[in-house]
Amino acid sequence: MWRIRDPGVPNLAVALAEGVTGQPANDYQELEFLITVPLQWDISPERAAQLLAAAGG
């Protein structure tokens, strides 16, 4: 399951800032995944299901 925080990053705001500047932390990558899947579901439910299956969800 997904972690809420990456232990190497003090808070989610820092994780997001690092992700936006091209130094993505785990929190940013997980948030990006959590946003991508629902958006993809609207476009192509089959592709979203493949993303979830690949992530183990």
C-alpha positions as CSV (number, residue, x, y, z in Angstrom):
1,M,0.0,0.0,0.0
2,W,1.1,3.6,-0.4
3,R,2.9,5.5,2.2
4,I,1.8,8.9,3.3
5,R,5.3,10.3,3.7
6,D,8.8,9.6,2.4
7,P,11.0,9.5,5.5
8,G,13.7,11.5,3.7
9,V,11.4,14.4,3.0
10,P,10.2,16.6,5.9
11,N,6.7,17.2,4.6
12,L,4.4,16.9,1.5
13,A,5.0,20.5,0.5
14,V,8.7,19.9,0.2
15,A,8.0,16.6,-1.7
16,L,5.8,18.5,-4.2
17,A,8.3,21.3,-4.7
18,E,11.1,18.7,-5.4
19,G,8.8,16.9,-7.9
20,V,8.0,20.2,-9.7
21,T,11.7,21.1,-9.9
22,G,12.6,17.7,-11.4
23,Q,13.8,16.0,-8.2
24,P,10.8,13.8,-7.5
25,A,10.5,12.2,-4.1
26,N,8.3,9.1,-3.5
27,D,5.5,11.3,-2.2
28,Y,5.4,13.3,-5.4
29,Q,5.5,10.2,-7.6
30,E,2.7,8.6,-5.6
31,L,0.6,11.7,-5.8
32,E,1.2,11.9,-9.5
33,F,0.1,8.3,-9.8
34,L,-3.1,8.9,-7.7
35,I,-4.0,11.9,-10.0
36,T,-3.1,10.1,-13.2
37,V,-5.2,7.0,-12.7
38,P,-8.6,8.8,-12.3
39,L,-7.8,11.1,-15.2
40,Q,-6.9,8.1,-17.3
41,W,-10.1,6.3,-16.2
42,D,-12.1,9.1,-17.8
43,I,-10.2,8.8,-21.1
44,S,-9.6,5.0,-21.2
45,P,-10.9,2.8,-18.5
46,E,-9.0,-0.2,-20.0
47,R,-5.7,1.7,-19.8
48,A,-6.4,2.8,-16.2
49,A,-7.1,-0.8,-15.2
50,Q,-3.7,-1.7,-16.7
51,L,-2.0,1.0,-14.7
52,L,-3.7,-0.3,-11.5
53,A,-2.8,-3.9,-12.3
54,A,0.9,-2.9,-13.0
55,A,1.0,-1.1,-9.6
56,G,-0.4,-4.1,-7.8
57,G,-3.7,-2.4,-7.0
